[in-house]
Amino acid sequence: MSVWSGIAAAGVAIALAVAVFGQPTWEWRLENAQVRDVWQYGLFSAHRERFNKTSNQLEESRSYSYAELSASQPNMARAFGEFAQFFLIGMIASLGGVALTALSRWKGIRGTYAGVAFLGACASILYATFAIVFTLPAAATADLPSLGAGIPEFRGQTYDPATGTVLAWTPATGWVLAIVAGLALAWASSDVWHIASVKTAKKGTPARAVELTPFTRASAVEPELPPPPPTEFVVEVPPEPVVEEVFLIGPNGLLVKHMSRSLMSDKDRDVVGSMISAISSFVREAFSERDGEVHEVTLGDHRFVMCNDSGVVAAVLVKSGQTEDIVHRLRHLLAVLQDRYGARLVHWSGETIEGIEDELSVLWQPYHVPPPPAA
């Protein structure tokens, strides 16, 4: 869209409107075996042509101004007089819109004024063309000969089989051209409406209008800034949990297996033994009738994560990292232990269970073990 396309659309509309001057707008035709009588109504005058079929002679071919026609056809003259009035107003407004568009380009006048002029011209011409659709049937019924019920609508036809007379009435080329001209003026209005004036930096220099398109409207208000550099998205990977101790406690509360990351002295073993005793008591109370639950206890910088499955408890002491991964590992480990050592763990009384250390070693491995499938 630009000022030139708006002027071009207005030029097309004005050319079509000028063509309406020489074209009939509406036609009334009465024909039978003896005569053909045709009335064609234009913007400023009406033309009648009467042909006698019996003598094969043209009896009348004459144009009437609506001032002359007002005596014999007052309603038709009034209807087309109103049509011509609003059509001329639309023509004048469209010429004013073209002038305002040129001034908008040259002197910096806002395009809104030209857009309003074109919009007013469009409204006036379309009102003229559609108003006549509603006023003409009644006027023609009152002023022109009709068959039967008269002329009930803007376009139609009746036939009298007794006399073989056909009466037809229809809009002509001028009415269609007027509608197209009104729509072209609406197009011109939408093209020039966005033109806005921008002040120049030098004093005394007249402001010139710039055509704002969807790509330049923002830059006419503010200076264009360079785009910001692309943002780099860094995905933080949670640290792997550091497992210090691993405990496997049977359903009777006894410690089945304990594994540690570091070698412990005798003093450390006594401390661990006391801790294991406390954990066993806690496990028996915490997991009573709560099969499948996960508990986490924070002890300073360390955390105990415990998981229960049918009375068998797997617990780890974690120093750092995310414990969510440890929970998945514990659930997976307990599912494997129940499958391979379920009966022996239920009745465990202190004997060595071969291979259980290999099963527990999965907790030390630095990769994620998927959780067991839901039952």
C-alpha atoms as a printed R data frame, in Angstrom:
    type eleno elety resid chain resno       x       y       z
1   ATOM     1    CA   MET     A     1   0.000   0.000   0.000
2   ATOM     2    CA   SER     A     2   1.261   3.500  -0.891
3   ATOM     3    CA   VAL     A     3   0.099   6.953  -1.828
4   ATOM     4    CA   TRP     A     4   0.438   6.032  -5.501
5   ATOM     5    CA   SER     A     5  -1.784   2.980  -5.208
6   ATOM     6    CA   GLY     A     6  -4.362   5.131  -3.412
7   ATOM     7    CA   ILE     A     7  -4.330   7.700  -6.208
8   ATOM     8    CA   ALA     A     8  -4.550   4.902  -8.787
9   ATOM     9    CA   ALA     A     9  -7.584   3.370  -7.034
10  ATOM    10    CA   ALA     A    10  -9.231   6.797  -6.845
11  ATOM    11    CA   GLY     A    11  -8.498   7.364 -10.532
12  ATOM    12    CA   VAL     A    12 -10.191   4.086 -11.434
13  ATOM    13    CA   ALA     A    13 -13.199   5.051  -9.306
14  ATOM    14    CA   ILE     A    14 -13.509   8.473 -10.954
15  ATOM    15    CA   ALA     A    15 -13.211   6.933 -14.429
16  ATOM    16    CA   LEU     A    16 -15.999   4.481 -13.628
17  ATOM    17    CA   ALA     A    17 -18.133   7.267 -12.180
18  ATOM    18    CA   VAL     A    18 -17.689   9.345 -15.358
19  ATOM    19    CA   ALA     A    19 -18.725   6.296 -17.396
20  ATOM    20    CA   VAL     A    20 -21.975   6.193 -15.395
21  ATOM    21    CA   PHE     A    21 -22.926   9.563 -16.965
22  ATOM    22    CA   GLY     A    22 -23.426   7.981 -20.381
23  ATOM    23    CA   GLN     A    23 -24.898   4.634 -19.334
24  ATOM    24    CA   PRO     A    24 -28.493   3.794 -18.380
25  ATOM    25    CA   THR     A    25 -29.042   2.925 -14.746
26  ATOM    26    CA   TRP     A    26 -32.397   1.147 -14.962
27  ATOM    27    CA   GLU     A    27 -34.587  -0.110 -17.817
28  ATOM    28    CA   TRP     A    28 -38.349  -0.701 -18.154
29  ATOM    29    CA   ARG     A    29 -39.542  -2.726 -21.206
30  ATOM    30    CA   LEU     A    30 -43.087  -3.531 -22.349
31  ATOM    31    CA   GLU     A    31 -43.451  -5.745 -25.431
32  ATOM    32    CA   ASN     A    32 -46.290  -7.589 -27.191
33  ATOM    33    CA   ALA     A    33 -47.246  -8.457 -30.752
34  ATOM    34    CA   GLN     A    34 -48.104  -4.858 -31.642
35  ATOM    35    CA   VAL     A    35 -45.567  -2.627 -29.854
36  ATOM    36    CA   ARG     A    36 -42.217  -2.520 -28.032
37  ATOM    37    CA   ASP     A    37 -41.972   0.337 -25.519
38  ATOM    38    CA   VAL     A    38 -38.646   0.842 -23.684
39  ATOM    39    CA   TRP     A    39 -37.739   3.420 -21.023
40  ATOM    40    CA   GLN     A    40 -34.065   3.751 -20.024
41  ATOM    41    CA   TYR     A    41 -33.286   5.920 -17.002
42  ATOM    42    CA   GLY     A    42 -29.815   7.412 -16.627
43  ATOM    43    CA   LEU     A    43 -28.132   9.733 -14.165
44  ATOM    44    CA   PHE     A    44 -29.544  13.027 -15.500
45  ATOM    45    CA   SER     A    45 -32.109  12.050 -18.143
46  ATOM    46    CA   ALA     A    46 -34.417   9.300 -19.385
47  ATOM    47    CA   HIS     A    47 -34.749   8.012 -22.938
48  ATOM    48    CA   ARG     A    48 -37.860   6.502 -24.483
49  ATOM    49    CA   GLU     A    49 -37.971   4.356 -27.599
50  ATOM    50    CA   ARG     A    50 -41.344   3.179 -28.921
51  ATOM    51    CA   PHE     A    51 -41.460   0.826 -31.909
52  ATOM    52    CA   ASN     A    52 -44.672  -0.185 -33.704
53  ATOM    53    CA   LYS     A    53 -44.378  -3.795 -34.819
54  ATOM    54    CA   THR     A    54 -47.558  -3.666 -36.900
55  ATOM    55    CA   SER     A    55 -46.316  -0.870 -39.165
56  ATOM    56    CA   ASN     A    56 -42.665  -1.692 -38.530
57  ATOM    57    CA   GLN     A    57 -41.938   1.952 -37.725
58  ATOM    58    CA   LEU     A    58 -40.149   3.733 -34.922
59  ATOM    59    CA   GLU     A    59 -42.800   5.961 -33.438
60  ATOM    60    CA   GLU     A    60 -40.669   7.729 -30.835
61  ATOM    61    CA   SER     A    61 -37.017   7.989 -29.828
62  ATOM    62    CA   ARG     A    62 -36.484  10.883 -27.453
63  ATOM    63    CA   SER     A    63 -34.569  11.843 -24.321
64  ATOM    64    CA   TYR     A    64 -36.272  13.677 -21.428
65  ATOM    65    CA   SER     A    65 -34.665  15.596 -18.622
66  ATOM    66    CA   TYR     A    66 -36.075  14.839 -15.197
67  ATOM    67    CA   ALA     A    67 -37.421  18.386 -15.033
68  ATOM    68    CA   GLU     A    68 -39.490  17.646 -18.138
69  ATOM    69    CA   LEU     A    69 -40.460  14.221 -16.812
70  ATOM    70    CA   SER     A    70 -41.606  15.506 -13.428
71  ATOM    71    CA   ALA     A    71 -45.098  16.277 -14.778
72  ATOM    72    CA   SER     A    72 -45.849  12.809 -16.202
73  ATOM    73    CA   GLN     A    73 -43.607  10.683 -13.941
74  ATOM    74    CA   PRO     A    74 -43.105  12.658 -10.713
75  ATOM    75    CA   ASN     A    75 -42.059   9.691  -8.561
76  ATOM    76    CA   MET     A    76 -39.474   8.420 -11.030
77  ATOM    77    CA   ALA     A    77 -38.090  11.952 -11.494
78  ATOM    78    CA   ARG     A    78 -37.809  12.373  -7.704
79  ATOM    79    CA   ALA     A    79 -36.083   9.009  -7.216
80  ATOM    80    CA   PHE     A    80 -33.468   9.616  -9.903
81  ATOM    81    CA   GLY     A    81 -33.011  13.229  -8.803
82  ATOM    82    CA   GLU     A    82 -31.974  11.987  -5.333
83  ATOM    83    CA   PHE     A    83 -29.742   9.369  -6.948
84  ATOM    84    CA   ALA     A    84 -27.968  12.036  -9.051
85  ATOM    85    CA   GLN     A    85 -27.591  14.354  -6.031
86  ATOM    86    CA   PHE     A    86 -25.744  11.862  -3.827
87  ATOM    87    CA   PHE     A    87 -23.739  10.544  -6.772
88  ATOM    88    CA   LEU     A    88 -22.452  14.059  -7.538
89  ATOM    89    CA   ILE     A    89 -21.576  14.608  -3.875
90  ATOM    90    CA   GLY     A    90 -19.521  11.415  -4.016
91  ATOM    91    CA   MET     A    91 -17.759  12.615  -7.180
92  ATOM    92    CA   ILE     A    92 -16.841  15.941  -5.579
93  ATOM    93    CA   ALA     A    93 -15.575  14.213  -2.439
94  ATOM    94    CA   SER     A    94 -13.465  11.811  -4.486
95  ATOM    95    CA   LEU     A    95 -11.828  14.713  -6.363
96  ATOM    96    CA   GLY     A    96 -11.153  16.374  -3.017
97  ATOM    97    CA   GLY     A    97  -9.597  13.154  -1.764
98  ATOM    98    CA   VAL     A    98  -7.213  13.098  -4.735
99  ATOM    99    CA   ALA     A    99  -6.195  16.708  -4.006
100 ATOM   100    CA   LEU     A   100  -5.655  15.976  -0.309
101 ATOM   101    CA   THR     A   101  -3.611  12.892  -1.190
102 ATOM   102    CA   ALA     A   102  -1.317  14.994  -3.379
103 ATOM   103    CA   LEU     A   103  -0.972  17.578  -0.590
104 ATOM   104    CA   SER     A   104  -0.222  14.813   1.895
105 ATOM   105    CA   ARG     A   105   2.673  13.752  -0.284
106 ATOM   106    CA   TRP     A   106   3.923  17.268  -1.035
107 ATOM   107    CA   LYS     A   107   3.139  19.466   1.996
108 ATOM   108    CA   GLY     A   108   3.112  16.915   4.810
109 ATOM   109    CA   ILE     A   109  -0.636  16.867   5.527
110 ATOM   110    CA   ARG     A   110  -1.752  13.733   7.334
111 ATOM   111    CA   GLY     A   111  -3.266  11.066   5.117
112 ATOM   112    CA   THR     A   112  -6.230  10.764   7.473
113 ATOM   113    CA   TYR     A   113  -7.931  13.727   5.792
114 ATOM   114    CA   ALA     A   114  -7.612  12.189   2.332
115 ATOM   115    CA   GLY     A   115  -8.836   8.879   3.729
116 ATOM   116    CA   VAL     A   116 -11.923  10.564   5.221
117 ATOM   117    CA   ALA     A   117 -12.646  12.269   1.891
118 ATOM   118    CA   PHE     A   118 -12.452   8.994  -0.011
119 ATOM   119    CA   LEU     A   119 -14.527   7.241   2.635
120 ATOM   120    CA   GLY     A   120 -17.202   9.936   2.419
121 ATOM   121    CA   ALA     A   121 -17.238   9.630  -1.371
122 ATOM   122    CA   CYS     A   122 -17.609   5.866  -1.074
123 ATOM   123    CA   ALA     A   123 -20.482   6.224   1.398
124 ATOM   124    CA   SER     A   124 -22.316   8.781  -0.741
125 ATOM   125    CA   ILE     A   125 -22.083   6.763  -3.987
126 ATOM   126    CA   LEU     A   126 -23.006   3.460  -2.349
127 ATOM   127    CA   TYR     A   127 -25.932   5.111  -0.576
128 ATOM   128    CA   ALA     A   128 -27.182   6.469  -3.907
129 ATOM   129    CA   THR     A   129 -26.973   3.073  -5.627
130 ATOM   130    CA   PHE     A   130 -28.593   1.082  -2.812
131 ATOM   131    CA   ALA     A   131 -31.229   3.675  -1.907
132 ATOM   132    CA   ILE     A   132 -32.616   3.541  -5.425
133 ATOM   133    CA   VAL     A   133 -33.087  -0.213  -5.058
134 ATOM   134    CA   PHE     A   134 -35.719   0.425  -2.368
135 ATOM   135    CA   THR     A   135 -37.385   3.571  -3.783
136 ATOM   136    CA   LEU     A   136 -37.609   2.660  -7.469
137 ATOM   137    CA   PRO     A   137 -40.177  -0.234  -7.356
138 ATOM   138    CA   ALA     A   138 -42.822   1.919  -5.669
139 ATOM   139    CA   ALA     A   139 -42.090   4.889  -7.939
140 ATOM   140    CA   ALA     A   140 -42.286   2.753 -11.091
141 ATOM   141    CA   THR     A   141 -45.535   1.135  -9.944
142 ATOM   142    CA   ALA     A   142 -47.062   4.589  -9.456
143 ATOM   143    CA   ASP     A   143 -45.833   6.179 -12.711
144 ATOM   144    CA   LEU     A   144 -45.476   3.375 -15.307
145 ATOM   145    CA   PRO     A   145 -47.933   0.876 -16.791
146 ATOM   146    CA   SER     A   146 -47.821  -2.515 -15.101
147 ATOM   147    CA   LEU     A   147 -49.431  -5.892 -15.333
148 ATOM   148    CA   GLY     A   148 -51.338  -7.230 -12.365
149 ATOM   149    CA   ALA     A   149 -49.597  -6.488  -9.036
150 ATOM   150    CA   GLY     A   150 -47.310  -3.778 -10.394
151 ATOM   151    CA   ILE     A   151 -43.535  -3.699  -9.936
152 ATOM   152    CA   PRO     A   152 -42.773  -5.218  -6.530
153 ATOM   153    CA   GLU     A   153 -38.947  -5.317  -6.707
154 ATOM   154    CA   PHE     A   154 -35.873  -3.809  -8.344
155 ATOM   155    CA   ARG     A   155 -35.532  -6.588 -10.929
156 ATOM   156    CA   GLY     A   156 -38.287  -8.808 -12.315
157 ATOM   157    CA   GLN     A   157 -40.645  -9.770 -15.113
158 ATOM   158    CA   THR     A   158 -44.361 -10.477 -15.579
159 ATOM   159    CA   TYR     A   159 -46.329 -12.011 -18.439
160 ATOM   160    CA   ASP     A   160 -49.954 -11.704 -19.465
161 ATOM   161    CA   PRO     A   161 -50.927 -14.824 -21.439
162 ATOM   162    CA   ALA     A   162 -54.240 -13.287 -22.538
163 ATOM   163    CA   THR     A   163 -52.581 -10.507 -24.539
164 ATOM   164    CA   GLY     A   164 -49.111 -12.048 -24.912
165 ATOM   165    CA   THR     A   165 -47.580  -9.006 -23.214
166 ATOM   166    CA   VAL     A   166 -44.205  -9.261 -21.471
167 ATOM   167    CA   LEU     A   167 -43.202  -6.614 -18.934
168 ATOM   168    CA   ALA     A   168 -39.582  -6.702 -17.721
169 ATOM   169    CA   TRP     A   169 -37.561  -4.307 -15.571
170 ATOM   170    CA   THR     A   170 -33.905  -4.631 -14.633
171 ATOM   171    CA   PRO     A   171 -30.840  -2.615 -13.522
172 ATOM   172    CA   ALA     A   172 -28.553  -1.553 -16.340
173 ATOM   173    CA   THR     A   173 -24.797  -1.011 -16.749
174 ATOM   174    CA   GLY     A   174 -24.683   2.377 -14.997
175 ATOM   175    CA   TRP     A   175 -25.911   0.935 -11.693
176 ATOM   176    CA   VAL     A   176 -23.202  -1.765 -11.687
177 ATOM   177    CA   LEU     A   177 -20.472   0.754 -12.562
178 ATOM   178    CA   ALA     A   178 -21.584   3.004  -9.690
179 ATOM   179    CA   ILE     A   179 -21.220   0.156  -7.172
180 ATOM   180    CA   VAL     A   180 -17.736  -0.723  -8.450
181 ATOM   181    CA   ALA     A   181 -16.724   2.958  -8.254
182 ATOM   182    CA   GLY     A   182 -17.824   3.120  -4.609
183 ATOM   183    CA   LEU     A   183 -15.814   0.019  -3.729
184 ATOM   184    CA   ALA     A   184 -12.739   1.421  -5.508
185 ATOM   185    CA   LEU     A   185 -13.014   4.564  -3.376
186 ATOM   186    CA   ALA     A   186 -13.062   2.400  -0.248
187 ATOM   187    CA   TRP     A   187  -9.838   0.783  -1.481
188 ATOM   188    CA   ALA     A   188  -8.276   4.221  -2.051
189 ATOM   189    CA   SER     A   189  -9.226   5.269   1.480
190 ATOM   190    CA   SER     A   190  -7.507   2.247   3.022
191 ATOM   191    CA   ASP     A   191  -4.351   2.949   0.992
192 ATOM   192    CA   VAL     A   192  -3.854   6.610   1.981
193 ATOM   193    CA   TRP     A   193  -5.165   6.442   5.555
194 ATOM   194    CA   HIS     A   194  -1.793   5.375   7.036
195 ATOM   195    CA   ILE     A   195   0.220   8.312   5.601
196 ATOM   196    CA   ALA     A   196   1.669  10.396   8.465
197 ATOM   197    CA   SER     A   197   3.737  13.591   8.502
198 ATOM   198    CA   VAL     A   198   7.250  13.595  10.009
199 ATOM   199    CA   LYS     A   199   9.085  16.785  11.008
200 ATOM   200    CA   THR     A   200  12.435  17.433   9.372
201 ATOM   201    CA   ALA     A   201  15.565  18.338  11.327
202 ATOM   202    CA   LYS     A   202  16.248  21.673   9.525
203 ATOM   203    CA   LYS     A   203  14.273  24.687  10.610
204 ATOM   204    CA   GLY     A   204  12.146  26.177   7.868
205 ATOM   205    CA   THR     A   205  12.117  23.026   5.759
206 ATOM   206    CA   PRO     A   206   8.549  21.867   5.180
207 ATOM   207    CA   ALA     A   207   7.673  18.542   6.698
208 ATOM   208    CA   ARG     A   208   7.102  15.819   4.157
209 ATOM   209    CA   ALA     A   209   4.703  12.966   4.545
210 ATOM   210    CA   VAL     A   210   6.121   9.494   4.682
211 ATOM   211    CA   GLU     A   211   4.308   6.387   3.747
212 ATOM   212    CA   LEU     A   212   4.209   4.041   6.716
213 ATOM   213    CA   THR     A   213   3.997   0.398   5.915
214 ATOM   214    CA   PRO     A   214   3.865  -2.417   8.514
215 ATOM   215    CA   PHE     A   215   7.677  -2.612   8.204
216 ATOM   216    CA   THR     A   216   8.396   1.127   8.642
217 ATOM   217    CA   ARG     A   217   5.799   2.342  11.150
218 ATOM   218    CA   ALA     A   218   7.942   1.538  14.154
219 ATOM   219    CA   SER     A   219  11.115   3.044  12.638
220 ATOM   220    CA   ALA     A   220   9.314   6.365  11.869
221 ATOM   221    CA   VAL     A   221   8.597   6.857  15.588
222 ATOM   222    CA   GLU     A   222  11.866   5.634  17.079
223 ATOM   223    CA   PRO     A   223  15.359   5.181  15.603
224 ATOM   224    CA   GLU     A   224  16.065   1.649  14.582
225 ATOM   225    CA   LEU     A   225  18.276  -0.098  17.080
226 ATOM   226    CA   PRO     A   226  20.505  -3.053  16.291
227 ATOM   227    CA   PRO     A   227  19.040  -6.352  17.377
228 ATOM   228    CA   PRO     A   228  20.328  -7.696  20.693
229 ATOM   229    CA   PRO     A   229  22.829 -10.522  20.524
230 ATOM   230    CA   PRO     A   230  21.312 -13.967  20.699
231 ATOM   231    CA   THR     A   231  20.937 -15.332  24.179
232 ATOM   232    CA   GLU     A   232  22.808 -18.495  24.892
233 ATOM   233    CA   PHE     A   233  20.779 -20.910  26.898
234 ATOM   234    CA   VAL     A   234  22.877 -22.921  29.297
235 ATOM   235    CA   VAL     A   235  21.300 -26.052  30.653
236 ATOM   236    CA   GLU     A   236  22.584 -26.805  34.116
237 ATOM   237    CA   VAL     A   237  23.109 -30.488  34.718
238 ATOM   238    CA   PRO     A   238  22.577 -31.420  38.371
239 ATOM   239    CA   PRO     A   239  25.677 -32.932  39.979
240 ATOM   240    CA   GLU     A   240  25.909 -36.662  40.491
241 ATOM   241    CA   PRO     A   241  25.131 -37.697  44.085
242 ATOM   242    CA   VAL     A   242  28.157 -38.738  46.181
243 ATOM   243    CA   VAL     A   243  27.221 -41.920  48.073
244 ATOM   244    CA   GLU     A   244  29.252 -42.430  51.287
245 ATOM   245    CA   GLU     A   245  27.517 -45.410  52.940
246 ATOM   246    CA   VAL     A   246  25.098 -48.138  51.822
247 ATOM   247    CA   PHE     A   247  22.926 -50.178  54.175
248 ATOM   248    CA   LEU     A   248  20.636 -53.152  53.555
249 ATOM   249    CA   ILE     A   249  18.343 -53.968  56.483
250 ATOM   250    CA   GLY     A   250  16.137 -57.046  56.624
251 ATOM   251    CA   PRO     A   251  12.491 -57.258  57.697
252 ATOM   252    CA   ASN     A   252  13.605 -58.167  61.272
253 ATOM   253    CA   GLY     A   253  15.563 -54.917  61.586
254 ATOM   254    CA   LEU     A   254  18.991 -56.599  61.359
255 ATOM   255    CA   LEU     A   255  21.729 -55.203  59.140
256 ATOM   256    CA   VAL     A   256  22.145 -57.589  56.212
257 ATOM   257    CA   LYS     A   257  24.964 -55.712  54.489
258 ATOM   258    CA   HIS     A   258  26.917 -52.472  54.919
259 ATOM   259    CA   MET     A   259  29.213 -50.982  52.299
260 ATOM   260    CA   SER     A   260  31.343 -47.846  52.727
261 ATOM   261    CA   ARG     A   261  33.300 -45.644  50.323
262 ATOM   262    CA   SER     A   262  36.283 -45.242  52.718
263 ATOM   263    CA   LEU     A   263  38.172 -47.642  54.978
264 ATOM   264    CA   MET     A   264  37.136 -47.174  58.602
265 ATOM   265    CA   SER     A   265  39.120 -47.532  61.810
266 ATOM   266    CA   ASP     A   266  37.851 -49.456  64.825
267 ATOM   267    CA   LYS     A   267  36.610 -46.218  66.319
268 ATOM   268    CA   ASP     A   268  34.720 -45.440  63.125
269 ATOM   269    CA   ARG     A   269  33.196 -48.918  63.126
270 ATOM   270    CA   ASP     A   270  31.863 -48.323  66.660
271 ATOM   271    CA   VAL     A   271  30.316 -45.047  65.501
272 ATOM   272    CA   VAL     A   272  28.819 -46.710  62.457
273 ATOM   273    CA   GLY     A   273  27.492 -49.542  64.577
274 ATOM   274    CA   SER     A   274  25.688 -47.089  66.855
275 ATOM   275    CA   MET     A   275  24.331 -45.283  63.808
276 ATOM   276    CA   ILE     A   276  23.124 -48.532  62.278
277 ATOM   277    CA   SER     A   277  21.354 -49.452  65.512
278 ATOM   278    CA   ALA     A   278  19.593 -46.094  65.546
279 ATOM   279    CA   ILE     A   279  18.685 -46.432  61.870
280 ATOM   280    CA   SER     A   280  17.281 -49.912  62.462
281 ATOM   281    CA   SER     A   281  15.020 -48.589  65.216
282 ATOM   282    CA   PHE     A   282  13.931 -45.707  63.036
283 ATOM   283    CA   VAL     A   283  13.272 -47.989  60.079
284 ATOM   284    CA   ARG     A   284  11.076 -50.322  62.086
285 ATOM   285    CA   GLU     A   285   8.931 -47.369  63.242
286 ATOM   286    CA   ALA     A   286   8.934 -45.336  60.046
287 ATOM   287    CA   PHE     A   287   8.180 -48.154  57.629
288 ATOM   288    CA   SER     A   288   5.659 -50.106  59.674
289 ATOM   289    CA   GLU     A   289   2.649 -50.697  57.404
290 ATOM   290    CA   ARG     A   290   4.088 -48.182  54.886
291 ATOM   291    CA   ASP     A   291   5.435 -50.438  52.188
292 ATOM   292    CA   GLY     A   292   7.009 -48.657  49.196
293 ATOM   293    CA   GLU     A   293   7.547 -45.263  50.882
294 ATOM   294    CA   VAL     A   294  10.734 -43.213  50.603
295 ATOM   295    CA   HIS     A   295  12.106 -41.254  53.553
296 ATOM   296    CA   GLU     A   296  14.869 -38.685  53.621
297 ATOM   297    CA   VAL     A   297  16.620 -37.440  56.791
298 ATOM   298    CA   THR     A   298  19.073 -34.500  56.746
299 ATOM   299    CA   LEU     A   299  22.072 -34.660  59.091
300 ATOM   300    CA   GLY     A   300  24.115 -31.499  58.555
301 ATOM   301    CA   ASP     A   301  25.739 -31.774  55.111
302 ATOM   302    CA   HIS     A   302  24.641 -35.411  54.794
303 ATOM   303    CA   ARG     A   303  21.298 -36.950  53.945
304 ATOM   304    CA   PHE     A   304  19.922 -40.397  54.615
305 ATOM   305    CA   VAL     A   305  17.656 -41.711  51.857
306 ATOM   306    CA   MET     A   306  15.731 -44.893  52.693
307 ATOM   307    CA   CYS     A   307  13.315 -46.963  50.631
308 ATOM   308    CA   ASN     A   308  11.188 -49.900  51.779
309 ATOM   309    CA   ASP     A   309   9.852 -52.874  49.805
310 ATOM   310    CA   SER     A   310   8.044 -55.677  51.708
311 ATOM   311    CA   GLY     A   311  10.003 -54.942  54.873
312 ATOM   312    CA   VAL     A   312  13.435 -54.893  53.189
313 ATOM   313    CA   VAL     A   313  15.025 -51.456  53.533
314 ATOM   314    CA   ALA     A   314  17.816 -50.065  51.355
315 ATOM   315    CA   ALA     A   315  19.411 -46.895  52.757
316 ATOM   316    CA   VAL     A   316  22.255 -44.659  51.581
317 ATOM   317    CA   LEU     A   317  24.187 -41.785  53.154
318 ATOM   318    CA   VAL     A   318  24.629 -39.047  50.514
319 ATOM   319    CA   LYS     A   319  27.065 -36.170  50.893
320 ATOM   320    CA   SER     A   320  26.081 -34.002  47.881
321 ATOM   321    CA   GLY     A   321  24.133 -34.031  44.609
322 ATOM   322    CA   GLN     A   322  20.497 -34.645  43.750
323 ATOM   323    CA   THR     A   323  18.752 -37.429  45.651
324 ATOM   324    CA   GLU     A   324  16.042 -37.971  43.011
325 ATOM   325    CA   ASP     A   325  18.364 -40.214  41.045
326 ATOM   326    CA   ILE     A   326  19.211 -42.168  44.220
327 ATOM   327    CA   VAL     A   327  15.495 -42.827  44.816
328 ATOM   328    CA   HIS     A   328  15.180 -44.388  41.342
329 ATOM   329    CA   ARG     A   329  18.257 -46.530  42.005
330 ATOM   330    CA   LEU     A   330  16.933 -47.694  45.394
331 ATOM   331    CA   ARG     A   331  13.586 -48.712  43.939
332 ATOM   332    CA   HIS     A   332  15.296 -50.570  41.134
333 ATOM   333    CA   LEU     A   333  17.675 -52.281  43.563
334 ATOM   334    CA   LEU     A   334  14.879 -53.442  45.885
335 ATOM   335    CA   ALA     A   335  12.914 -54.841  42.931
336 ATOM   336    CA   VAL     A   336  15.979 -56.870  41.903
337 ATOM   337    CA   LEU     A   337  16.676 -58.066  45.476
338 ATOM   338    CA   GLN     A   338  13.079 -59.173  46.005
339 ATOM   339    CA   ASP     A   339  13.197 -61.087  42.765
340 ATOM   340    CA   ARG     A   340  16.511 -62.873  43.515
341 ATOM   341    CA   TYR     A   341  16.774 -63.031  47.318
342 ATOM   342    CA   GLY     A   342  13.227 -62.452  48.549
343 ATOM   343    CA   ALA     A   343  12.777 -65.654  50.567
344 ATOM   344    CA   ARG     A   344  16.308 -65.579  52.033
345 ATOM   345    CA   LEU     A   345  15.963 -61.950  53.155
346 ATOM   346    CA   VAL     A   346  12.667 -62.621  54.938
347 ATOM   347    CA   HIS     A   347  14.224 -65.420  57.050
348 ATOM   348    CA   TRP     A   348  17.742 -63.949  57.274
349 ATOM   349    CA   SER     A   349  19.523 -64.669  60.578
350 ATOM   350    CA   GLY     A   350  23.133 -63.646  59.961
351 ATOM   351    CA   GLU     A   351  24.409 -65.995  57.272
352 ATOM   352    CA   THR     A   352  26.384 -64.671  54.305
353 ATOM   353    CA   ILE     A   353  24.420 -64.043  51.091
354 ATOM   354    CA   GLU     A   354  26.769 -64.459  48.167
355 ATOM   355    CA   GLY     A   355  26.488 -61.994  45.319
356 ATOM   356    CA   ILE     A   356  24.552 -59.371  47.245
357 ATOM   357    CA   GLU     A   357  27.538 -56.986  47.186
358 ATOM   358    CA   ASP     A   358  27.424 -57.000  43.382
359 ATOM   359    CA   GLU     A   359  23.768 -56.013  43.510
360 ATOM   360    CA   LEU     A   360  24.468 -53.166  45.935
361 ATOM   361    CA   SER     A   361  27.358 -51.874  43.838
362 ATOM   362    CA   VAL     A   362  24.871 -50.366  41.361
363 ATOM   363    CA   LEU     A   363  24.437 -47.503  43.827
364 ATOM   364    CA   TRP     A   364  28.082 -46.471  43.325
365 ATOM   365    CA   GLN     A   365  27.922 -46.335  39.548
366 ATOM   366    CA   PRO     A   366  27.758 -42.824  37.962
367 ATOM   367    CA   TYR     A   367  24.892 -43.438  35.584
368 ATOM   368    CA   HIS     A   368  21.141 -43.260  35.915
369 ATOM   369    CA   VAL     A   369  19.230 -46.497  36.356
370 ATOM   370    CA   PRO     A   370  15.614 -46.222  35.161
371 ATOM   371    CA   PRO     A   371  12.908 -46.802  37.762
372 ATOM   372    CA   PRO     A   372  11.142 -50.170  37.743
373 ATOM   373    CA   PRO     A   373   7.865 -50.349  35.816
374 ATOM   374    CA   ALA     A   374   4.716 -49.466  37.721
375 ATOM   375    CA   ALA     A   375   2.764 -52.496  38.933
